[in-house]
Amino acid sequence: MTESRDSDITEAAEFQLEFADLPHLLRAWRAEAGVKLGRGKALPQKEVAQRMGVSERWYRALESGAQVPLTLDTLTQLAEALDLGPDERTALYWYRLSEVSDVERGADDGGRLGRLKDLVDSQTTFPAYLIDHAWNIITYNALMARWFPWVCEPEANLMRWVLLNPESREQIVDWRKQAALYLAQLRFALFRSPDDPTLNDLLTSVQHEPVCRELWNAGPRIIAFRQGGKFRLALPHVSQTELVVTAQVLLPAYRPGARFVALMPA
């Protein structure tokens, strides 16, 4: 019993290390770049270095995890060399920035959170909600509560509901596809804040779900935000026909990490 538990802990630790490790992502992105260019194998480190205009030794050091200087120009050259998409580029730029402190997430924000809640409440034509950096539900409007009653529960968390609650697999028509996209967002959040205890606890819970673990291990996909993401929903208590909505995401300037989301007709 103890041996099995130790094995689970080891697997969990390995699972957690896999996401926030820049060298791991660089190797995966090199492999993807090779596929995009029709090579059938990863781009050699030497070629990435040449495409960046740096020495092979410099790039090899970066991919090995050594501390090397990373300017914005260097990151742009790296993104171009690896043919990265916008979300992967965003992850690289966040890697260079310092983590958002608890003070910046701010319990005492001069009443601004209250005004954000008022904004959510004022939406009467579509479901809307506010989440923090770890997908904890901060507030929601009446329509959101009607569509998804689970948001009314204590410590409601969107990521946990999507990935771990069996109910979500019935209500999200293309659940497997959406689960993969949520995991890609979680990878971005962890890459941005690898030591965040809430995010790490979330990942630990998720990695014990076999399908989620399979989807996570399928590749190092990163998504920053699901702006315009389309969802097909089966909510018989709301509509007898399938609902198709898009998520419109707004980022409050004075509430780092928070997201205002409205589910609007597609």
Secondary structure, DSSP 8 states (H G I E B T S, - for coil): -HHHHHHHHHHHHHHHHTTS-HHHHHHHHHHHHHHHTT-SS---HHHHHHHHTS-HHHHHHHHTT------HHHHHHHHHHTT--HHHHHHHHHHHS----HHHH-S--TTHHHHHHHHHHT--SS-EEEE-TT-BEEEE-HHHHHH-GGGGSTT-BHHHHHHH-HHHHHHBTTHHHHHHHHHHHHHHHHHH-TT-HHHHHHHHHHHTSHHHHHHHHT-----S--TTEEEEE--TTT-SS-EEEEEEEE--TTSTT-EEEEEEE-
